Amino acid sequence: MKRVVVSDHAQFEAARRQVTEEEMRQVALGPEQVISSRKGRVIHQSRIDDSRSGERLLLRVVIQKRRDVLFVVTVYKTSKVEKYWQTEVEP
């Protein structure tokens, strides 16, 4: 199993954006989707139900893969699920 290392920036943003460390690690290790990003990064994302608002949100964890480590660069929640969710394309 890969190890998750959370950057200082990601810890700061998680606290500011009210994302628990458990939520962040859960999505980092078991995302619903993985999307390629720039600078060799990937975005692990999963849909979640926000306990505060009762709203369906998307939790996005930006990751830099380093050998056997998932290095979390930043994390955020968004209500724009339709904007970021990738529909599966049949081959």
Backbone bond lengths (Angstrom), bond angles and torsions (degrees), N, CA, C in turn:
res aa  C-N    CA-C-N  psi(-1)  N-CA   C-N-CA  omega(-1)  CA-C   N-CA-C  phi
1 M - - - 1.454 - - 1.531 108.96 -
2 K 1.295 114.46 140.13 1.456 119.65 179.25 1.516 110.47 -72.79
3 R 1.311 114.41 150.45 1.456 121.89 177.40 1.516 108.65 -94.51
4 V 1.333 117.36 141.62 1.459 122.57 178.77 1.524 108.40 -104.74
5 V 1.333 115.60 124.38 1.464 121.77 175.25 1.520 106.77 -116.79
6 V 1.330 116.18 126.91 1.457 121.62 -175.68 1.524 109.12 -104.23
7 S 1.330 116.55 124.54 1.463 120.85 179.43 1.527 110.95 -67.57
8 D 1.318 116.33 160.40 1.465 121.04 176.01 1.522 109.95 -58.96
9 H 1.334 116.10 -40.84 1.467 120.77 179.67 1.529 110.64 -61.27
10 A 1.325 116.33 -45.23 1.473 120.16 -179.83 1.528 110.93 -64.54
11 Q 1.334 117.71 -38.00 1.466 120.48 176.85 1.525 110.56 -62.90
12 F 1.321 116.62 -43.25 1.458 121.29 178.54 1.526 111.02 -61.96
13 E 1.334 116.13 -48.31 1.468 120.94 -178.56 1.526 111.68 -66.57
14 A 1.322 117.61 -36.87 1.470 120.80 178.08 1.529 109.81 -62.14
15 A 1.316 117.06 -44.51 1.467 120.41 179.08 1.523 110.63 -64.45
16 R 1.322 116.08 -44.50 1.467 121.22 -178.93 1.522 111.65 -64.40
17 R 1.328 115.95 -36.98 1.467 121.43 -175.82 1.528 112.85 -96.75
18 Q 1.302 116.93 8.86 1.459 123.67 176.99 1.526 112.72 57.30
19 V 1.326 115.22 49.02 1.464 122.75 174.09 1.527 105.77 -109.64
20 T 1.317 117.25 124.56 1.460 119.25 179.87 1.532 109.87 -75.96
21 E 1.324 115.10 157.97 1.461 119.61 177.99 1.528 109.96 -64.05
22 E 1.326 116.50 -35.73 1.468 120.70 177.88 1.533 111.10 -61.96
23 E 1.342 117.31 -45.38 1.471 121.11 178.46 1.527 110.02 -60.67
24 M 1.334 115.89 -45.10 1.461 120.83 -178.24 1.530 111.13 -61.76
25 R 1.314 116.75 -47.37 1.466 120.43 -179.40 1.526 112.05 -67.21
26 Q 1.319 116.64 -37.38 1.459 120.79 179.65 1.531 110.92 -61.85
27 V 1.327 116.84 -43.84 1.460 120.42 179.51 1.530 110.64 -72.70
28 A 1.319 117.60 -36.52 1.464 120.76 178.09 1.530 110.87 -60.83
29 L 1.324 117.10 -42.14 1.466 121.47 -176.79 1.517 114.78 -86.98
30 G 1.352 117.00 -27.78 1.465 119.46 -176.45 1.512 112.75 -141.17
31 P 1.336 117.39 63.48 1.469 119.75 -177.37 1.525 112.28 -73.49
32 E 1.329 114.55 156.18 1.463 119.23 171.53 1.522 109.39 -73.25
33 Q 1.331 116.03 -34.80 1.471 120.76 -179.76 1.522 110.38 -140.27
34 V 1.335 114.71 150.25 1.461 122.15 172.79 1.520 106.69 -123.98
35 I 1.329 116.06 125.75 1.458 121.70 -176.66 1.517 109.16 -122.43
36 S 1.329 117.09 133.76 1.462 120.61 176.23 1.513 109.86 -67.26
37 S 1.306 115.35 146.60 1.455 121.44 179.40 1.521 108.60 -131.98
38 R 1.309 115.61 -167.24 1.471 119.14 -179.24 1.524 110.39 -89.47
39 K 1.302 116.28 168.24 1.467 123.74 178.13 1.533 112.64 58.66
40 G 1.328 116.97 30.01 1.459 120.29 178.58 1.514 114.35 72.29
41 R 1.309 117.19 14.45 1.453 121.71 179.92 1.516 110.71 -93.91
42 V 1.335 115.00 162.89 1.460 121.62 173.90 1.525 107.92 -129.50
43 I 1.319 115.16 156.04 1.457 120.39 176.78 1.516 107.66 -114.12
44 H 1.321 115.72 119.65 1.458 121.94 173.83 1.519 105.33 -95.26
45 Q 1.332 116.25 127.53 1.463 119.12 -177.33 1.513 111.78 -138.94
46 S 1.339 113.99 148.31 1.462 122.00 177.30 1.515 108.85 -146.18
47 R 1.328 114.88 149.46 1.461 120.46 176.09 1.528 108.04 -83.33
48 I 1.327 115.68 136.50 1.462 121.00 -179.75 1.523 109.83 -134.16
49 D 1.317 116.10 158.50 1.458 121.49 172.64 1.521 106.69 -98.86
50 D 1.330 116.57 120.44 1.458 121.33 -179.56 1.521 108.91 -75.68
51 S 1.331 116.19 121.76 1.465 120.54 -176.96 1.528 112.68 -68.59
52 R 1.320 116.74 -27.26 1.467 119.95 -178.91 1.520 112.23 -76.29
53 S 1.325 116.60 -46.75 1.467 119.88 -175.07 1.526 112.86 -100.22
54 G 1.330 117.15 -17.28 1.460 120.79 -176.07 1.524 111.71 76.46
55 E 1.319 116.27 6.96 1.467 123.33 -176.30 1.535 110.55 -86.87
56 R 1.325 116.61 150.51 1.469 122.67 174.73 1.524 107.03 -83.85
57 L 1.333 116.81 120.22 1.459 121.83 -177.47 1.520 110.26 -123.73
58 L 1.316 114.76 168.56 1.451 122.20 175.00 1.519 107.50 -112.48
59 L 1.321 116.51 124.50 1.460 121.09 175.87 1.517 107.29 -99.09
60 R 1.337 115.65 120.03 1.465 121.61 -177.15 1.522 109.73 -114.41
61 V 1.326 115.77 127.10 1.459 122.27 -179.67 1.525 107.26 -118.45
62 V 1.329 115.98 115.60 1.464 121.45 -179.11 1.525 107.72 -87.36
63 I 1.335 115.46 124.94 1.463 121.83 -171.50 1.520 111.70 -126.58
64 Q 1.329 114.34 140.09 1.467 122.53 170.04 1.521 105.28 -108.86
65 K 1.327 117.68 116.88 1.465 120.34 -178.94 1.520 108.90 -80.27
66 R 1.336 114.86 132.00 1.469 122.00 179.86 1.525 108.17 -135.38
67 R 1.313 117.08 98.37 1.465 123.47 -177.87 1.519 111.10 49.19
68 D 1.333 117.87 -109.60 1.462 120.67 -178.08 1.528 111.75 -100.01
69 V 1.345 116.71 19.22 1.464 121.48 -177.18 1.526 110.37 -121.01
70 L 1.332 115.79 137.32 1.465 121.69 170.21 1.527 105.48 -100.73
71 F 1.330 117.63 106.62 1.459 122.53 -177.68 1.522 108.42 -93.19
72 V 1.343 116.57 112.55 1.459 121.78 -177.43 1.524 109.21 -79.92
73 V 1.329 115.64 117.05 1.466 122.50 -179.08 1.528 110.05 -83.34
74 T 1.330 116.77 -48.65 1.460 122.00 177.64 1.518 109.66 -158.36
75 V 1.317 115.57 171.55 1.460 121.28 -177.45 1.525 108.47 -150.74
76 Y 1.340 115.43 145.27 1.464 118.60 175.25 1.519 110.94 -160.26
77 K 1.337 114.29 158.33 1.468 122.34 174.08 1.515 107.25 -104.69
78 T 1.323 115.88 147.67 1.455 120.45 175.37 1.526 109.74 -142.91
79 S 1.324 114.49 147.03 1.464 119.42 175.85 1.529 110.91 -87.42
80 K 1.331 117.14 -5.29 1.473 122.00 -177.39 1.531 111.07 -87.38
81 V 1.321 114.74 58.89 1.464 120.59 -177.76 1.526 110.83 -58.37
82 E 1.325 117.44 -46.03 1.469 121.52 -177.32 1.532 111.96 -62.19
83 K 1.320 117.13 -32.36 1.467 121.12 -178.66 1.528 111.30 -67.01
84 Y 1.320 117.38 -41.82 1.455 121.53 -172.52 1.517 115.71 -100.56
85 W 1.354 116.75 -19.72 1.459 119.58 -176.99 1.512 110.13 -72.07
86 Q 1.310 116.74 130.18 1.463 122.88 179.98 1.525 108.81 -94.78
87 T 1.309 116.80 122.17 1.457 118.98 176.00 1.522 107.75 -78.61
88 E 1.295 115.29 143.62 1.463 120.50 -177.53 1.523 109.95 -67.80
89 V 1.316 115.60 134.52 1.460 121.24 178.89 1.529 107.79 -106.71
90 E 1.309 115.42 126.58 1.469 120.23 178.95 1.526 109.34 -71.72
91 P 1.339 117.74 135.38 1.483 121.04 179.31 1.515 112.37 -69.80
